[in-house]
Amino acid sequence: MGAWEAFFAEWMPALEAEMQAAVGEPAAPAETLFYGMLHYHLGWVDAALRPVRLNAGKRLRPMLCLLACAAGGGDPARALPAAAAIELLHNFSLIHDDIEDRSETRRGRPTVWALWGVAQAINAGDALFTIAHQALWRLRERGVPPELVLEVAERFDAACLALTLGQHLDLAFEAAERIRVADYLQMIRGKTAALLAAALGIGARLAGRPPSPLEAFGEALGMAFQIQDDLLGIWGDPTATGKPVADDLRARKKTLPVVCAMERMPAFAERYRDPATPVEDLVRDLEACGARAEAEAMAATFTQQALEALRRADLRDPYGRALQELALSLLTRTA
């Protein structure tokens, strides 16, 4: 077991307990479904609202917050409310994303809107957004000074806004004929990288450390992570990803290699919009015009930036080593 895996195993139960305490339970029968939808999305109950433990994601963002606090010399227990708030905010965005993308499944289960309708799912997402902010105020119970709580809350809200701006751009890109690479990078900087950067920066703040190096690490990590995801969506091994080769092209998603091709080869945009264009031809176009190589080079650049920022942070081991191990595992994954 690596250093980061050992840390996750140690702190995951405490994180789940903090999240459950923040979300709460129904106080009356009329509240059963309201809380049930939240518990369902978070993996704590099944569709019949019976207690269960299901895959609800890796809890990566909150664990990065706790790791950053430990690596900065702080007590991760002090950062638990902030870590829970970060994960609840992330899940608010997922509930709304599923509605906006008309995604009927997430992690092999029906989404909240698919089970209980769009209106109820919007309300459930709004509830998680609110609860995420309430969870943050629980820092006061951990002895965090009021001025530091306010500083963390300000950083948290900035990440909220960046996250929703990223989603706005992603939705706008669906109807756009062409997208510039610079615009795409701005989108993933908000949608993917912003919350990772905030999680690490908040953890550093709660350890009494300057947040800048770890925020830089988190942003670069998020950028590289998303670009690698884009590459795997086209060229990933189906036995590892669980998806057919070039699945993102079949869905006509505008991921980074596609955006690069649109800039390099103007005719590609029209071919991409045409549903009759074979996926195999699109893959050849991406490789022939250098779009794949360009995306791979960007992923490598952001990976290097992330690792350099981590070295500048001067972190305490074994937690600094755990962050490095985790970053490398994320950036070299095949699924």
N, C-alpha and C positions, 0 to 999 in steps of 0.2 A: 504494500500500500504506500503510495506516494504521500508527501507532506500535505498537499492540498486535500487528498482523499481522507487522510486522517483528521484534518481539521473539519471537513464537512461532516464526517461521521460523528464527531464530538459535539458539534454545535447545531446540527439540523434539528434534533428534538426540541432544543430550547427555542429555535426560530419558529417551529410549528406551533409550539405552545403560546408564544407571544402573538402570533398571527391569530390564533383561535381566540385568545383573550381580547384582542382588538376588535375582531369581527363580532363576537358575542353570539348569544342564543336567543331564540324567540321567548318573549315574556308572556305571550298569550297565544291561544290557538290561531287567531287571525294573522299572526306574524309568521306562522310556520313556513309558508311558501316563500315569503320574502327572504328569510334567512336561508331557507333550503336552497334557493337558486344560487346564493353566494357560496354556500358550503359545497354545492355540486360543482361549480366551476373550479373551486380550489382543490377538488379531489378528495373531499372529506366524506361525501355521501354519494349514493348512486341516484339514478333518475327517479326512484321511488322514495328518495330521501332517507334511505337506510344507511347507517354508518358503514364506511368502507375505506380502504386505503388504496387509492389508485394513482397512476402516474399523472402528476400535475405539473410536470416540468422539473428542471434541475435546481430551481431556486438560485440561479447563478448570481443575479444582481444583489440580493440581500447577503449572500455568503461573501461576495467581494467586499461589501461594506464591512462585515465583521472581520474579514481577513486584513483589510486596510487598517482597521483600528488596532488589531493585535500587532501587525507589522510596524505600526508607529509607536508601539510601547504602551498602548492602552488596554483596557479590559473589554473584551468583546461583549460581555454582559451589559455593559453600559450602553452599547450601540444597538442592542436588540430592538428597541422601539423604532429606531430609524430604519433598520434592516427590514422589519415587518412592513413599515410604511412604503418602502421602495417596492417590495414585492406586491403589495396590494395595489399600488398605483399601476404597476406593470399589468396586473390582471384586469384592472378597469379598462385599460387600453385594448386588451385582447378581446374582451366582451364586445366592445364597440367595433373593433376591427372586423370581427366575425360578421357583424350585422352589415357593415359597409361593404365587405367583400362577398357577401352572401355565402359564406363558408358554413356548410351544414355540419361539419365534423371538426374536432380538434383533439389531437392525441387519441384517435380511435373511438371517440365518443361523440354523440350529438352535441352541438353547441347549445348554449342557453336559449338563444332565439329560436333554434330549430325545435326545441322542446316546449317552450312557453310563449313563443311569439315575440315579435320585434318590440312592441311597446314595453312588455315586462323586462325584456333584456336591456333595453336602453335605461330603464329605471334601475335595474340591478347594477349596471356599469356605473351609473351616477352614485349609487350607494357606496360602491367600493372606492370611488374617487373621494367621497366625503370621509369614509372610514379611514382611508390612508392618511388623511390629514389629522384626524383624531388620534391615530396611532402615534403620530410624531410627537404629540404633546405629552405622551407617556414618558418621554425622556426626563421630564421633571421628577418622576418617581424614581429615577435612577441617579438622582443627585447632579444632573447636568445643570450648570448655571443658566438662569433665564436669558442672559445676553447670548449665550452659545446656542440655546434652543432657537432663538429668533434668527440667528445666523444660518443655522441648519435649515430652518423653515424657508428662509428666503432662497437658499440654494435649491431646495426641493421644488419650490414653485417655479423657479426658472427652468428646471428640467421638465416640469409639466408642460409649460408653454412650448418648449423646444420639441417635445414629443408630439404634441398636437399639430404643430407647424409641419413637422416631418410627415405626419399622416395626411395633412392637407395636400402637400406636394405629391405624395404617392397617389392619392385619388385623382388629382388634376392630371397626372401623367397618363392615366388610363385613356383619356380622350385626346391627348396631344398626338399629333402626327409625328413630330420629332422632338427629342429631348437632348439638351447639351449634357456632356459629361459633367461639367461644373454644376449644373442644376441637379443631376442625379446624386453627386457627392454631397450637396447641401441637404438633399432629402434624407439620405441614410445617416448623415451627421445628426439630424434631429430624431429620426425614427428609431435608430438602433444605438448610436454612440452616446447620445445625450444622457440617457439614464445610467449607462455603465460608468461614464465619467462622474456623474453626480454621486453614485453609490460609493465609489472609491474616495472621492473628495470629502464626502460627509464622514466616512469612516476615519479619514486622516484628521479632520477637524475635531472629532470626538476623542481622539488620542492626543490632542494638543499639538498636532504637527501641521506644517504648511500644506495646503491641499493641492497646490499647483502641479507638482511632479506626478502625483497619482491621478489627477484629473487628466493630464496629458496622456498618461499611460492608458486610462480607460477610454478616452476618445479614439486614440489610434487603434486600440484593441477592437473596439466596436466597428470601426471602419474596415479593418482587415477581416474581421469575423463575417461581416455582411458580404463583402466581395467574394470571400471564399465560398460562402453559401450560394452566391450567384453562379460561381464556376461549377460547383457540385450539382446545381440544378440543371446543367446542360451536359457536363462531362463526367459526372459522378458515376461510380460503379453501382449498378442497380442492386447488387447483393448487399451493399453497405448502406445505401440511401433508402432502400425499400421502394424506390420510384423508378419508372422506366427511364432509359437514357433520353436526355433532351426533353424531359417532362415540362420544364418551364417554357420551352419553345412551342410545344403543342398548345399550351395555355396562352401563348402569345404574350407572356410577361415581358415587360421592358426592364430587364435586369442589366447590369453594367456591360457585359459583352455585347448585348444588343444595342445599347446606347452608343458604345464605341463604334460599332459597325455603321450606325446611322450617320455618325459624323464622318467616318472614313469613306463610306460608299453610299452616296445619296439614294441610289436606286434600291438599296436594301430596305429602306422604310416601306416602300410600296410593295415589295415582295413579301415583307413580313406581315403586312396587313391582309394580304391575299390568303384566305384559308386554303386555297388549292395548292399553295407552294409546299412541296414536300419538306418535312422536317430535316431529312438528310441533306437536302440542298442548302437549307439555312445553316446547318452545322458547317458545311464546307465553306460557305460564304464567310462565316465568322472567323474561321481559321485562315482562309486565303487573304483576307484584308488585314490581318494582324490584330483583330479585335480580341481574340483569346489571349494572345501574348501581351497586349496592352493591359488587360484586366489582371493577368497574373503578375505583371510588373508592379501594378498599383498595390496589390495585396502584399507583395514582398516589401514594398516601400513602407506601407503602414505597419507591417509587422516589425520592421527594423526600428521605426519610430517608437513603437510601443516598448520594445525591449530596452532601447536607449533611455527612455523616460523612467523606466523601472530602475535602471542602474543609478540614475541621478537621485532617486528618492532616498537612498541610504536607509534601508529598512532592516528591522530586527529579524534575525533567523530564529526558528525555522519558518517564520511566517512570510518573510520576504522570499525565501526559496519556494515556498508553497505558491505564492503569486506567480513566480516565474514558471514553475512547472505547469500550473493551470493555464497560463497564457499560451505556452507552447503546445499543450494538449488541445486547446481550442483552435489554434491557428494551423495545426497540422492534421486536423480531423478529416476523416473521409466520409462522414455522414452527418 
